[in-house]
């Protein structure tokens, strides 16, 4: 039985962004994962096929849990490829568009290390990165 994303405890600004994206009904992975991450009481490993909404399943609650008053890194998302990192970054930016105080930075190949170091000086709360660039 499908549930609405709004029934999972997602805050209004994130719900508004999802409505803009025409996402209102939660997928199975979202129904299972979002409440666990929002509760914050346990670690989670979740597997699902491509196209099932995994980025929203972990991204929405992670954005919601950011303490916007604290200007330091609170979440690091590592992705194995530049393309997937870019996709995750773009999705998170879309989800967070009505929460401008949440800063998200992408660290991956394709941009200079120097420019990305400058971005880090803005004190983002969320970093999406490939492992190699993260180590750089």
N, CA, C and O atoms as a Tinker XYZ file with bonds, in Angstrom:
   544  protein
     1  N      0.841000   -1.183000    0.000000    73     2
     2  CA     0.000000    0.000000    0.000000    64     1     3
     3  C      0.886000    1.246000    0.000000    63     2     4     5
     4  O      1.731000    1.401000    0.882000    81     3
     5  N      0.707000    2.108000   -0.951000    73     3     6
     6  CA     1.524000    3.310000   -1.078000    64     5     7
     7  C      1.079000    4.376000   -0.081000    63     6     8     9
     8  O     -0.106000    4.548000    0.207000    81     7
     9  N      2.092000    5.084000    0.434000    73     7    10
    10  CA     1.839000    6.186000    1.353000    64     9    11
    11  C      2.313000    7.476000    0.712000    63    10    12    13
    12  O      3.201000    7.477000   -0.141000    81    11
    13  N      1.716000    8.552000    1.130000    73    11    14
    14  CA     2.161000    9.849000    0.668000    64    13    15
    15  C      3.476000   10.197000    1.362000    63    14    16    17
    16  O      3.686000    9.848000    2.523000    81    15
    17  N      4.352000   10.884000    0.643000    73    15    18
    18  CA     5.618000   11.337000    1.222000    64    17    19
    19  C      5.326000   12.175000    2.474000    63    18    20    21
    20  O      6.057000   12.093000    3.461000    81    19
    21  N      4.277000   12.966000    2.431000    73    19    22
    22  CA     3.936000   13.839000    3.562000    64    21    23
    23  C      3.606000   13.052000    4.827000    63    22    24    25
    24  O      3.675000   13.601000    5.926000    81    23
    25  N      3.253000   11.790000    4.692000    73    23    26
    26  CA     2.934000   10.944000    5.845000    64    25    27
    27  C      4.184000   10.366000    6.514000    63    26    28    29
    28  O      4.085000    9.717000    7.555000    81    27
    29  N      5.351000   10.599000    5.923000    73    27    30
    30  CA     6.584000   10.001000    6.434000    64    29    31
    31  C      7.365000   10.927000    7.361000    63    30    32    33
    32  O      8.444000   10.565000    7.832000    81    31
    33  N      6.832000   12.115000    7.626000    73    31    34
    34  CA     7.511000   13.033000    8.538000    64    33    35
    35  C      8.407000   14.049000    7.855000    63    34    36    37
    36  O      9.203000   14.720000    8.512000    81    35
    37  N      8.284000   14.166000    6.544000    73    35    38
    38  CA     9.087000   15.130000    5.784000    64    37    39
    39  C      8.514000   16.536000    6.004000    63    38    40    41
    40  O      7.299000   16.732000    5.957000    81    39
    41  N      9.396000   17.506000    6.244000    73    39    42
    42  CA     8.967000   18.877000    6.528000    64    41    43
    43  C      8.389000   19.562000    5.282000    63    42    44    45
    44  O      8.651000   19.158000    4.149000    81    43
    45  N      7.598000   20.606000    5.527000    73    43    46
    46  CA     6.868000   21.302000    4.460000    64    45    47
    47  C      7.750000   21.832000    3.325000    63    46    48    49
    48  O      7.381000   21.657000    2.164000    81    47
    49  N      8.908000   22.478000    3.601000    73    47    50
    50  CA     9.707000   22.973000    2.471000    64    49    51
    51  C     10.180000   21.845000    1.537000    63    50    52    53
    52  O     10.253000   22.032000    0.323000    81    51
    53  N     10.495000   20.691000    2.103000    73    51    54
    54  CA    10.878000   19.553000    1.257000    64    53    55
    55  C      9.673000   19.012000    0.501000    63    54    56    57
    56  O      9.787000   18.635000   -0.666000    81    55
    57  N      8.523000   18.971000    1.158000    73    55    58
    58  CA     7.305000   18.527000    0.486000    64    57    59
    59  C      6.968000   19.436000   -0.690000    63    58    60    61
    60  O      6.542000   18.963000   -1.744000    81    59
    61  N      7.160000   20.745000   -0.508000    73    59    62
    62  CA     6.877000   21.702000   -1.579000    64    61    63
    63  C      7.786000   21.448000   -2.781000    63    62    64    65
    64  O      7.332000   21.481000   -3.925000    81    63
    65  N      9.067000   21.196000   -2.518000    73    63    66
    66  CA    10.003000   20.897000   -3.609000    64    65    67
    67  C      9.601000   19.609000   -4.324000    63    66    68    69
    68  O      9.677000   19.521000   -5.550000    81    67
    69  N      9.178000   18.625000   -3.560000    73    67    70
    70  CA     8.738000   17.362000   -4.160000    64    69    71
    71  C      7.482000   17.553000   -5.004000    63    70    72    73
    72  O      7.346000   16.945000   -6.066000    81    71
    73  N      6.575000   18.388000   -4.538000    73    71    74
    74  CA     5.374000   18.690000   -5.312000    64    73    75
    75  C      5.755000   19.334000   -6.639000    63    74    76    77
    76  O      5.188000   19.009000   -7.682000    81    75
    77  N      6.731000   20.259000   -6.591000    73    75    78
    78  CA     7.225000   20.874000   -7.826000    64    77    79
    79  C      7.756000   19.824000   -8.793000    63    78    80    81
    80  O      7.638000   19.964000  -10.011000    81    79
    81  N      8.346000   18.765000   -8.228000    73    79    82
    82  CA     8.902000   17.676000   -9.041000    64    81    83
    83  C      7.862000   16.601000   -9.360000    63    82    84    85
    84  O      8.171000   15.578000   -9.970000    81    83
    85  N      6.624000   16.857000   -8.932000    73    83    86
    86  CA     5.506000   15.928000   -9.128000    64    85    87
    87  C      5.733000   14.590000   -8.438000    63    86    88    89
    88  O      5.382000   13.533000   -8.963000    81    87
    89  N      6.324000   14.658000   -7.255000    73    87    90
    90  CA     6.541000   13.471000   -6.424000    64    89    91
    91  C      5.687000   13.634000   -5.177000    63    90    92    93
    92  O      5.936000   14.525000   -4.365000    81    91
    93  N      4.693000   12.788000   -5.022000    73    91    94
    94  CA     3.819000   12.867000   -3.848000    64    93    95
    95  C      3.681000   11.521000   -3.142000    63    94    96    97
    96  O      3.472000   11.472000   -1.930000    81    95
    97  N      3.795000   10.439000   -3.893000    73    95    98
    98  CA     3.634000    9.108000   -3.331000    64    97    99
    99  C      5.010000    8.483000   -3.119000    63    98   100   101
   100  O      5.860000    8.502000   -4.009000    81    99
   101  N      5.211000    7.934000   -1.938000    73    99   102
   102  CA     6.488000    7.317000   -1.591000    64   101   103
   103  C      6.644000    5.960000   -2.271000    63   102   104   105
   104  O      5.678000    5.212000   -2.422000    81   103
   105  N      7.861000    5.660000   -2.674000    73   103   106
   106  CA     8.173000    4.320000   -3.172000    64   105   107
   107  C      8.424000    3.408000   -1.971000    63   106   108   109
   108  O      8.501000    3.872000   -0.834000    81   107
   109  N      8.546000    2.137000   -2.231000    73   107   110
   110  CA     8.760000    1.172000   -1.142000    64   109   111
   111  C     10.029000    1.496000   -0.358000    63   110   112   113
   112  O     10.018000    1.481000    0.873000    81   111
   113  N     11.125000    1.789000   -1.065000    73   111   114
   114  CA    12.385000    2.079000   -0.371000    64   113   115
   115  C     12.245000    3.350000    0.470000    63   114   116   117
   116  O     12.801000    3.425000    1.565000    81   115
   117  N     11.523000    4.332000   -0.016000    73   115   118
   118  CA    11.320000    5.574000    0.735000    64   117   119
   119  C     10.468000    5.332000    1.982000    63   118   120   121
   120  O     10.764000    5.868000    3.050000    81   119
   121  N      9.419000    4.533000    1.849000    73   119   122
   122  CA     8.565000    4.204000    2.993000    64   121   123
   123  C      9.352000    3.535000    4.108000    63   122   124   125
   124  O      9.120000    3.786000    5.290000    81   123
   125  N     10.292000    2.677000    3.709000    73   123   126
   126  CA    11.055000    1.928000    4.695000    64   125   127
   127  C     12.199000    2.738000    5.301000    63   126   128   129
   128  O     12.458000    2.635000    6.500000    81   127
   129  N     12.880000    3.537000    4.495000    73   127   130
   130  CA    14.119000    4.184000    4.917000    64   129   131
   131  C     13.908000    5.539000    5.585000    63   130   132   133
   132  O     14.543000    5.823000    6.601000    81   131
   133  N     13.039000    6.374000    5.043000    73   131   134
   134  CA    12.895000    7.738000    5.564000    64   133   135
   135  C     12.594000    7.773000    7.066000    63   134   136   137
   136  O     13.262000    8.514000    7.789000    81   135
   137  N     11.625000    7.011000    7.565000    73   135   138
   138  CA    11.359000    7.071000    9.011000    64   137   139
   139  C     12.545000    6.610000    9.872000    63   138   140   141
   140  O     12.761000    7.140000   10.962000    81   139
   141  N     13.294000    5.650000    9.395000    73   139   142
   142  CA    14.451000    5.155000   10.158000    64   141   143
   143  C     15.534000    6.225000   10.252000    63   142   144   145
   144  O     16.107000    6.441000   11.320000    81   143
   145  N     15.812000    6.892000    9.137000    73   143   146
   146  CA    16.836000    7.938000    9.152000    64   145   147
   147  C     16.362000    9.120000   10.005000    63   146   148   149
   148  O     17.143000    9.664000   10.786000    81   147
   149  N     15.113000    9.517000    9.867000    73   147   150
   150  CA    14.599000   10.630000   10.665000    64   149   151
   151  C     14.641000   10.318000   12.155000    63   150   152   153
   152  O     14.877000   11.210000   12.971000    81   151
   153  N     14.415000    9.063000   12.512000    73   151   154
   154  CA    14.470000    8.659000   13.912000    64   153   155
   155  C     15.910000    8.731000   14.433000    63   154   156   157
   156  O     16.147000    9.064000   15.595000    81   155
   157  N     16.860000    8.415000   13.557000    73   155   158
   158  CA    18.272000    8.531000   13.908000    64   157   159
   159  C     18.772000    7.573000   14.965000    63   158   160   161
   160  O     19.845000    7.782000   15.530000    81   159
   161  N     18.032000    6.545000   15.237000    73   159   162
   162  CA    18.418000    5.651000   16.321000    64   161   163
   163  C     19.241000    4.444000   15.877000    63   162   164   165
   164  O     19.770000    3.711000   16.713000    81   163
   165  N     19.351000    4.236000   14.565000    73   163   166
   166  CA    20.108000    3.078000   14.104000    64   165   167
   167  C     20.716000    3.324000   12.735000    63   166   168   169
   168  O     20.236000    4.149000   11.958000    81   167
   169  N     21.782000    2.590000   12.460000    73   167   170
   170  CA    22.387000    2.626000   11.137000    64   169   171
   171  C     21.508000    1.825000   10.188000    63   170   172   173
   172  O     20.722000    0.972000   10.601000    81   171
   173  N     21.664000    2.126000    8.902000    73   171   174
   174  CA    20.831000    1.431000    7.926000    64   173   175
   175  C     21.628000    1.164000    6.654000    63   174   176   177
   176  O     22.424000    1.995000    6.216000    81   175
   177  N     21.403000    0.005000    6.080000    73   175   178
   178  CA    21.893000   -0.338000    4.755000    64   177   179
   179  C     20.667000   -0.754000    3.970000    63   178   180   181
   180  O     19.924000   -1.641000    4.392000    81   179
   181  N     20.450000   -0.114000    2.827000    73   179   182
   182  CA    19.260000   -0.411000    2.035000    64   181   183
   183  C     19.664000   -0.640000    0.585000    63   182   184   185
   184  O     20.505000    0.080000    0.047000    81   183
   185  N     19.078000   -1.620000   -0.030000    73   183   186
   186  CA    19.342000   -1.946000   -1.422000    64   185   187
   187  C     18.042000   -1.875000   -2.213000    63   186   188   189
   188  O     16.994000   -2.332000   -1.757000    81   187
   189  N     18.129000   -1.297000   -3.400000    73   187   190
   190  CA    16.965000   -1.239000   -4.284000    64   189   191
   191  C     17.457000   -1.036000   -5.708000    63   190   192   193
   192  O     18.569000   -0.558000   -5.932000    81   191
   193  N     16.629000   -1.400000   -6.654000    73   191   194
   194  CA    16.984000   -1.276000   -8.062000    64   193   195
   195  C     17.065000    0.185000   -8.487000    63   194   196   197
   196  O     16.564000    1.078000   -7.804000    81   195
   197  N     17.707000    0.408000   -9.629000    73   195   198
   198  CA    17.801000    1.729000  -10.230000    64   197   199
   199  C     16.398000    2.267000  -10.498000    63   198   200   201
   200  O     15.514000    1.537000  -10.946000    81   199
   201  N     16.210000    3.557000  -10.216000    73   199   202
   202  CA    14.941000    4.200000  -10.513000    64   201   203
   203  C     13.868000    4.035000   -9.464000    63   202   204   205
   204  O     12.702000    4.336000   -9.720000    81   203
   205  N     14.242000    3.556000   -8.274000    73   203   206
   206  CA    13.237000    3.323000   -7.232000    64   205   207
   207  C     13.166000    4.450000   -6.205000    63   206   208   209
   208  O     12.382000    4.372000   -5.259000    81   207
   209  N     13.963000    5.486000   -6.378000    73   207   210
   210  CA    13.893000    6.625000   -5.461000    64   209   211
   211  C     14.845000    6.560000   -4.287000    63   210   212   213
   212  O     14.562000    7.103000   -3.220000    81   211
   213  N     15.979000    5.893000   -4.480000    73   211   214
   214  CA    16.942000    5.778000   -3.382000    64   213   215
   215  C     17.504000    7.127000   -2.955000    63   214   216   217
   216  O     17.679000    7.369000   -1.761000    81   215
   217  N     17.789000    8.008000   -3.907000    73   215   218
   218  CA    18.367000    9.304000   -3.540000    64   217   219
   219  C     17.408000   10.084000   -2.648000    63   218   220   221
   220  O     17.839000   10.698000   -1.671000    81   219
   221  N     16.134000   10.070000   -2.962000    73   219   222
   222  CA    15.155000   10.735000   -2.109000    64   221   223
   223  C     15.038000   10.019000   -0.764000    63   222   224   225
   224  O     14.828000   10.658000    0.267000    81   223
   225  N     15.175000    8.700000   -0.777000    73   223   226
   226  CA    15.041000    7.928000    0.456000    64   225   227
   227  C     16.089000    8.331000    1.496000    63   226   228   229
   228  O     15.782000    8.406000    2.685000    81   227
   229  N     17.317000    8.588000    1.058000    73   227   230
   230  CA    18.327000    9.008000    2.033000    64   229   231
   231  C     18.515000   10.523000    2.034000    63   230   232   233
   232  O     18.831000   11.105000    3.072000    81   231
   233  N     18.323000   11.165000    0.884000    73   231   234
   234  CA    18.594000   12.591000    0.760000    64   233   235
   235  C     17.612000   13.473000    1.505000    63   234   236   237
   236  O     18.016000   14.425000    2.172000    81   235
   237  N     16.329000   13.170000    1.399000    73   235   238
   238  CA    15.325000   14.004000    2.068000    64   237   239
   239  C     15.536000   14.053000    3.578000    63   238   240   241
   240  O     15.599000   15.143000    4.148000    81   239
   241  N     15.648000   12.902000    4.239000    73   239   242
   242  CA    15.847000   12.992000    5.695000    64   241   243
   243  C     17.201000   13.602000    6.072000    63   242   244   245
   244  O     17.302000   14.275000    7.098000    81   243
   245  N     18.228000   13.383000    5.275000    73   243   246
   246  CA    19.523000   13.991000    5.599000    64   245   247
   247  C     19.451000   15.512000    5.501000    63   246   248   249
   248  O     20.007000   16.212000    6.347000    81   247
   249  N     18.780000   16.024000    4.490000    73   247   250
   250  CA    18.597000   17.478000    4.376000    64   249   251
   251  C     17.785000   17.987000    5.567000    63   250   252   253
   252  O     18.119000   19.014000    6.158000    81   251
   253  N     16.734000   17.273000    5.910000    73   251   254
   254  CA    15.869000   17.683000    7.020000    64   253   255
   255  C     16.628000   17.710000    8.343000    63   254   256   257
   256  O     16.355000   18.557000    9.194000    81   255
   257  N     17.562000   16.807000    8.522000    73   255   258
   258  CA    18.301000   16.712000    9.788000    64   257   259
   259  C     19.455000   17.706000    9.905000    63   258   260   261
   260  O     20.068000   17.817000   10.967000    81   259
   261  N     19.755000   18.426000    8.830000    73   259   262
   262  CA    20.821000   19.420000    8.897000    64   261   263
   263  C     20.430000   20.507000    9.898000    63   262   264   265
   264  O     19.306000   21.009000    9.894000    81   263
   265  N     21.387000   20.854000   10.749000    73   263   266
   266  CA    21.203000   21.986000   11.653000    64   265   267
   267  C     21.765000   23.205000   10.928000    63   266   268   269
   268  O     22.978000   23.413000   10.903000    81   267
   269  N     20.884000   24.005000   10.342000    73   267   270
   270  CA    21.296000   25.137000    9.522000    64   269   271
   271  C     22.031000   26.209000   10.318000    63   270   272   273
   272  O     22.709000   27.059000    9.742000    81   271
   273  N     21.899000   26.169000   11.630000    73   271   274
   274  CA    22.602000   27.130000   12.486000    64   273   275
   275  C     24.088000   26.790000   12.606000    63   274   276   277
   276  O     24.893000   27.636000   12.995000    81   275
   277  N     24.438000   25.577000   12.277000    73   275   278
   278  CA    25.833000   25.131000   12.391000    64   277   279
   279  C     26.467000   25.112000   11.004000    63   278   280   281
   280  O     26.045000   24.369000   10.118000    81   279
   281  N     27.478000   25.939000   10.840000    73   279   282
   282  CA    28.157000   26.051000    9.551000    64   281   283
   283  C     29.384000   25.154000    9.501000    63   282   284   285
   284  O     30.521000   25.621000    9.445000    81   283
   285  N     29.121000   23.868000    9.521000    73   283   286
   286  CA    30.183000   22.890000    9.352000    64   285   287
   287  C     29.603000   21.652000    8.676000    63   286   288   289
   288  O     28.386000   21.484000    8.598000    81   287
   289  N     30.484000   20.800000    8.195000    73   287   290
   290  CA    30.051000   19.591000    7.481000    64   289   291
   291  C     29.313000   18.668000    8.442000    63   290   292   293
   292  O     29.828000   18.308000    9.501000    81   291
   293  N     28.114000   18.296000    8.061000    73   291   294
   294  CA    27.300000   17.396000    8.871000    64   293   295
   295  C     27.040000   16.060000    8.174000    63   294   296   297
   296  O     26.741000   15.060000    8.825000    81   295
   297  N     27.156000   16.054000    6.846000    73   295   298
   298  CA    26.912000   14.840000    6.067000    64   297   299
   299  C     27.871000   14.779000    4.902000    63   298   300   301
   300  O     28.083000   15.770000    4.204000    81   299
   301  N     28.457000   13.594000    4.691000    73   299   302
   302  CA    29.281000   13.333000    3.514000    64   301   303
   303  C     28.658000   12.153000    2.785000    63   302   304   305
   304  O     28.435000   11.094000    3.373000    81   303
   305  N     28.380000   12.344000    1.507000    73   303   306
   306  CA    27.834000   11.282000    0.665000    64   305   307
   307  C     28.891000   10.944000   -0.369000    63   306   308   309
   308  O     29.235000   11.779000   -1.206000    81   307
   309  N     29.407000    9.729000   -0.317000    73   307   310
   310  CA    30.408000    9.282000   -1.279000    64   309   311
   311  C     29.734000    8.461000   -2.365000    63   310   312   313
   312  O     28.897000    7.600000   -2.092000    81   311
   313  N     30.112000    8.744000   -3.587000    73   311   314
   314  CA    29.551000    8.060000   -4.746000    64   313   315
   315  C     30.701000    7.592000   -5.634000    63   314   316   317
   316  O     31.689000    8.312000   -5.783000    81   315
   317  N     30.596000    6.415000   -6.219000    73   315   318
   318  CA    31.741000    5.852000   -6.947000    64   317   319
   319  C     32.104000    6.539000   -8.262000    63   318   320   321
   320  O     33.231000    6.397000   -8.736000    81   319
   321  N     31.170000    7.281000   -8.857000    73   319   322
   322  CA    31.471000    7.906000  -10.153000    64   321   323
   323  C     31.098000    9.378000  -10.153000    63   322   324   325
   324  O     30.250000    9.828000   -9.382000    81   323
   325  N     31.757000   10.118000  -11.044000    73   323   326
   326  CA    31.454000   11.540000  -11.196000    64   325   327
   327  C     30.006000   11.742000  -11.633000    63   326   328   329
   328  O     29.328000   12.646000  -11.145000    81   327
   329  N     29.536000   10.910000  -12.543000    73   327   330
   330  CA    28.177000   11.048000  -13.058000    64   329   331
   331  C     27.138000   10.839000  -11.961000    63   330   332   333
   332  O     26.177000   11.602000  -11.856000    81   331
   333  N     27.331000    9.809000  -11.148000    73   331   334
   334  CA    26.387000    9.539000  -10.070000    64   333   335
   335  C     26.471000   10.631000   -9.001000    63   334   336   337
   336  O     25.448000   11.042000   -8.454000    81   335
   337  N     27.668000   11.096000   -8.708000    73   335   338
   338  CA    27.821000   12.201000   -7.750000    64   337   339
   339  C     27.078000   13.434000   -8.232000    63   338   340   341
   340  O     26.386000   14.088000   -7.451000    81   339
   341  N     27.214000   13.758000   -9.510000    73   339   342
   342  CA    26.534000   14.910000  -10.084000    64   341   343
   343  C     25.017000   14.742000   -9.992000    63   342   344   345
   344  O     24.295000   15.682000   -9.659000    81   343
   345  N     24.550000   13.539000  -10.290000    73   343   346
   346  CA    23.108000   13.256000  -10.224000    64   345   347
   347  C     22.587000   13.425000   -8.795000    63   346   348   349
   348  O     21.551000   14.055000   -8.582000    81   347
   349  N     23.297000   12.867000   -7.824000    73   347   350
   350  CA    22.887000   12.987000   -6.417000    64   349   351
   351  C     22.889000   14.451000   -6.001000    63   350   352   353
   352  O     21.937000   14.924000   -5.380000    81   351
   353  N     23.964000   15.174000   -6.343000    73   351   354
   354  CA    24.071000   16.586000   -6.020000    64   353   355
   355  C     22.895000   17.373000   -6.596000    63   354   356   357
   356  O     22.267000   18.161000   -5.889000    81   355
   357  N     22.602000   17.164000   -7.865000    73   355   358
   358  CA    21.494000   17.878000   -8.516000    64   357   359
   359  C     20.162000   17.572000   -7.837000    63   358   360   361
   360  O     19.346000   18.469000   -7.624000    81   359
   361  N     19.946000   16.294000   -7.498000    73   359   362
   362  CA    18.707000   15.916000   -6.808000    64   361   363
   363  C     18.610000   16.605000   -5.449000    63   362   364   365
   364  O     17.560000   17.142000   -5.099000    81   363
   365  N     19.690000   16.590000   -4.690000    73   363   366
   366  CA    19.665000   17.207000   -3.374000    64   365   367
   367  C     19.413000   18.706000   -3.466000    63   366   368   369
   368  O     18.675000   19.264000   -2.655000    81   367
   369  N     20.026000   19.359000   -4.453000    73   367   370
   370  CA    19.804000   20.796000   -4.643000    64   369   371
   371  C     18.325000   21.071000   -4.966000    63   370   372   373
   372  O     17.750000   22.038000   -4.465000    81   371
   373  N     17.721000   20.235000   -5.790000    73   371   374
   374  CA    16.293000   20.387000   -6.105000    64   373   375
   375  C     15.429000   20.174000   -4.865000    63   374   376   377
   376  O     14.482000   20.923000   -4.623000    81   375
   377  N     15.762000   19.148000   -4.080000    73   375   378
   378  CA    14.986000   18.873000   -2.869000    64   377   379
   379  C     15.079000   20.042000   -1.884000    63   378   380   381
   380  O     14.095000   20.388000   -1.231000    81   379
   381  N     16.256000   20.644000   -1.781000    73   379   382
   382  CA    16.518000   21.675000   -0.768000    64   381   383
   383  C     16.265000   23.097000   -1.270000    63   382   384   385
   384  O     16.642000   24.052000   -0.591000    81   383
   385  N     15.651000   23.263000   -2.414000    73   383   386
   386  CA    15.541000   24.600000   -2.994000    64   385   387
   387  C     14.741000   25.579000   -2.145000    63   386   388   389
   388  O     14.911000   26.790000   -2.290000    81   387
   389  N     13.881000   25.093000   -1.274000    73   387   390
   390  CA    13.133000   25.985000   -0.394000    64   389   391
   391  C     13.753000   26.064000    1.007000    63   390   392   393
   392  O     13.142000   26.574000    1.946000    81   391
   393  N     14.964000   25.552000    1.121000    73   391   394
   394  CA    15.711000   25.648000    2.378000    64   393   395
   395  C     17.089000   26.226000    2.032000    63   394   396   397
   396  O     18.091000   25.513000    2.089000    81   395
   397  N     17.142000   27.513000    1.674000    73   395   398
   398  CA    18.384000   28.104000    1.179000    64   397   399
   399  C     19.518000   28.140000    2.194000    63   398   400   401
   400  O     20.676000   28.300000    1.811000    81   399
   401  N     19.213000   27.996000    3.472000    73   399   402
   402  CA    20.262000   28.015000    4.476000    64   401   403
   403  C     21.062000   26.707000    4.529000    63   402   404   405
   404  O     22.086000   26.631000    5.208000    81   403
   405  N     20.593000   25.684000    3.813000    73   403   406
   406  CA    21.338000   24.423000    3.720000    64   405   407
   407  C     22.244000   24.505000    2.506000    63   406   408   409
   408  O     21.785000   24.685000    1.378000    81   407
   409  N     23.545000   24.370000    2.758000    73   407   410
   410  CA    24.544000   24.467000    1.698000    64   409   411
   411  C     25.039000   23.072000    1.315000    63   410   412   413
   412  O     25.406000   22.270000    2.174000    81   411
   413  N     25.041000   22.802000    0.015000    73   411   414
   414  CA    25.457000   21.503000   -0.522000    64   413   415
   415  C     26.547000   21.752000   -1.554000    63   414   416   417
   416  O     26.403000   22.611000   -2.424000    81   415
   417  N     27.641000   20.998000   -1.453000    73   415   418
   418  CA    28.775000   21.167000   -2.357000    64   417   419
   419  C     29.105000   19.836000   -3.014000    63   418   420   421
   420  O     29.010000   18.779000   -2.391000    81   419
   421  N     29.494000   19.906000   -4.281000    73   419   422
   422  CA    29.920000   18.731000   -5.041000    64   421   423
   423  C     31.435000   18.757000   -5.187000    63   422   424   425
   424  O     32.009000   19.761000   -5.608000    81   423
   425  N     32.076000   17.649000   -4.837000    73   423   426
   426  CA    33.514000   17.489000   -5.027000    64   425   427
   427  C     33.742000   16.293000   -5.942000    63   426   428   429
   428  O     33.597000   15.143000   -5.527000    81   427
   429  N     34.098000   16.578000   -7.187000    73   427   430
   430  CA    34.353000   15.489000   -8.132000    64   429   431
   431  C     35.244000   16.004000   -9.247000    63   430   432   433
   432  O     35.501000   17.203000   -9.352000    81   431
   433  N     35.705000   15.091000  -10.069000    73   431   434
   434  CA    36.501000   15.486000  -11.220000    64   433   435
   435  C     35.665000   16.347000  -12.147000    63   434   436   437
   436  O     34.437000   16.373000  -12.055000    81   435
   437  N     36.341000   17.048000  -13.036000    73   435   438
   438  CA    35.628000   17.918000  -13.959000    64   437   439
   439  C     35.720000   19.371000  -13.550000    63   438   440   441
   440  O     35.488000   20.264000  -14.364000    81   439
   441  N     36.053000   19.611000  -12.316000    73   439   442
   442  CA    36.288000   20.955000  -11.800000    64   441   443
   443  C     37.664000   20.958000  -11.141000    63   442   444   445
   444  O     38.164000   19.911000  -10.729000    81   443
   445  N     38.263000   22.121000  -11.044000    73   443   446
   446  CA    39.596000   22.187000  -10.448000    64   445   447
   447  C     39.508000   21.982000   -8.942000    63   446   448   449
   448  O     38.522000   22.343000   -8.299000    81   447
   449  N     40.562000   21.395000   -8.402000    73   447   450
   450  CA    40.634000   21.214000   -6.958000    64   449   451
   451  C     40.584000   22.581000   -6.279000    63   450   452   453
   452  O     39.939000   22.740000   -5.243000    81   451
   453  N     41.260000   23.558000   -6.861000    73   451   454
   454  CA    41.300000   24.900000   -6.280000    64   453   455
   455  C     39.894000   25.494000   -6.154000    63   454   456   457
   456  O     39.556000   26.066000   -5.117000    81   455
   457  N     39.075000   25.364000   -7.198000    73   455   458
   458  CA    37.717000   25.917000   -7.133000    64   457   459
   459  C     36.871000   25.191000   -6.089000    63   458   460   461
   460  O     36.019000   25.796000   -5.439000    81   459
   461  N     37.110000   23.901000   -5.937000    73   459   462
   462  CA    36.344000   23.144000   -4.960000    64   461   463
   463  C     36.799000   23.455000   -3.533000    63   462   464   465
   464  O     35.990000   23.436000   -2.605000    81   463
   465  N     38.073000   23.736000   -3.358000    73   463   466
   466  CA    38.555000   24.178000   -2.040000    64   465   467
   467  C     37.879000   25.493000   -1.670000    63   466   468   469
   468  O     37.491000   25.694000   -0.519000    81   467
   469  N     37.739000   26.386000   -2.646000    73   467   470
   470  CA    37.041000   27.654000   -2.399000    64   469   471
   471  C     35.598000   27.413000   -1.979000    63   470   472   473
   472  O     35.085000   28.090000   -1.088000    81   471
   473  N     34.948000   26.457000   -2.614000    73   471   474
   474  CA    33.563000   26.139000   -2.243000    64   473   475
   475  C     33.482000   25.619000   -0.810000    63   474   476   477
   476  O     32.528000   25.908000   -0.088000    81   475
   477  N     34.488000   24.853000   -0.409000    73   475   478
   478  CA    34.494000   24.320000    0.957000    64   477   479
   479  C     34.637000   25.424000    1.998000    63   478   480   481
   480  O     34.213000   25.266000    3.143000    81   479
   481  N     35.234000   26.536000    1.598000    73   479   482
   482  CA    35.395000   27.662000    2.523000    64   481   483
   483  C     34.060000   28.309000    2.872000    63   482   484   485
   484  O     33.972000   29.082000    3.826000    81   483
   485  N     33.020000   27.993000    2.099000    73   483   486
   486  CA    31.689000   28.520000    2.401000    64   485   487
   487  C     30.998000   27.728000    3.512000    63   486   488   489
   488  O     29.848000   28.005000    3.854000    81   487
   489  N     31.698000   26.750000    4.069000    73   487   490
   490  CA    31.198000   25.936000    5.183000    64   489   491
   491  C     29.901000   25.197000    4.871000    63   490   492   493
   492  O     28.894000   25.409000    5.545000    81   491
   493  N     29.914000   24.326000    3.853000    73   491   494
   494  CA    28.690000   23.578000    3.531000    64   493   495
   495  C     28.343000   22.587000    4.640000    63   494   496   497
   496  O     29.210000   22.138000    5.390000    81   495
   497  N     27.065000   22.260000    4.725000    73   495   498
   498  CA    26.641000   21.233000    5.676000    64   497   499
   499  C     26.641000   19.846000    5.044000    63   498   500   501
   500  O     26.781000   18.844000    5.744000    81   499
   501  N     26.483000   19.784000    3.716000    73   499   502
   502  CA    26.443000   18.501000    3.009000    64   501   503
   503  C     27.463000   18.525000    1.885000    63   502   504   505
   504  O     27.541000   19.483000    1.116000    81   503
   505  N     28.246000   17.451000    1.800000    73   503   506
   506  CA    29.201000   17.277000    0.705000    64   505   507
   507  C     28.835000   15.998000   -0.032000    63   506   508   509
   508  O     28.627000   14.950000    0.579000    81   507
   509  N     28.760000   16.100000   -1.347000    73   507   510
   510  CA    28.613000   14.937000   -2.220000    64   509   511
   511  C     29.933000   14.829000   -2.964000    63   510   512   513
   512  O     30.381000   15.803000   -3.569000    81   511
   513  N     30.563000   13.662000   -2.928000    73   511   514
   514  CA    31.905000   13.557000   -3.504000    64   513   515
   515  C     32.196000   12.170000   -4.052000    63   514   516   517
   516  O     31.602000   11.169000   -3.649000    81   515
   517  N     33.139000   12.155000   -4.993000    73   515   518
   518  CA    33.744000   10.887000   -5.381000    64   517   519
   519  C     34.878000   10.641000   -4.391000    63   518   520   521
   520  O     35.453000   11.595000   -3.867000    81   519
   521  N     35.208000    9.382000   -4.127000    73   519   522
   522  CA    36.252000    9.103000   -3.134000    64   521   523
   523  C     37.597000    9.761000   -3.460000    63   522   524   525
   524  O     38.245000   10.313000   -2.571000    81   523
   525  N     38.012000    9.707000   -4.709000    73   523   526
   526  CA    39.305000   10.274000   -5.082000    64   525   527
   527  C     39.377000   11.765000   -4.839000    63   526   528   529
   528  O     40.353000   12.255000   -4.270000    81   527
   529  N     38.356000   12.497000   -5.264000    73   527   530
   530  CA    38.357000   13.952000   -5.075000    64   529   531
   531  C     38.201000   14.301000   -3.601000    63   530   532   533
   532  O     38.767000   15.290000   -3.135000    81   531
   533  N     37.450000   13.513000   -2.878000    73   531   534
   534  CA    37.299000   13.743000   -1.443000    64   533   535
   535  C     38.654000   13.641000   -0.756000    63   534   536   537
   536  O     38.973000   14.456000    0.110000    81   535
   537  N     39.447000   12.654000   -1.133000    73   535   538
   538  CA    40.782000   12.510000   -0.550000    64   537   539
   539  C     41.711000   13.649000   -0.958000    63   538   540   541
   540  O     42.557000   14.079000   -0.174000    81   539
   541  N     41.546000   14.143000   -2.207000    73   539   542
   542  CA    42.346000   15.293000   -2.649000    64   541   543
   543  C     42.099000   16.466000   -1.733000    63   542   544
   544  O     42.675000   17.535000   -1.930000    81   543
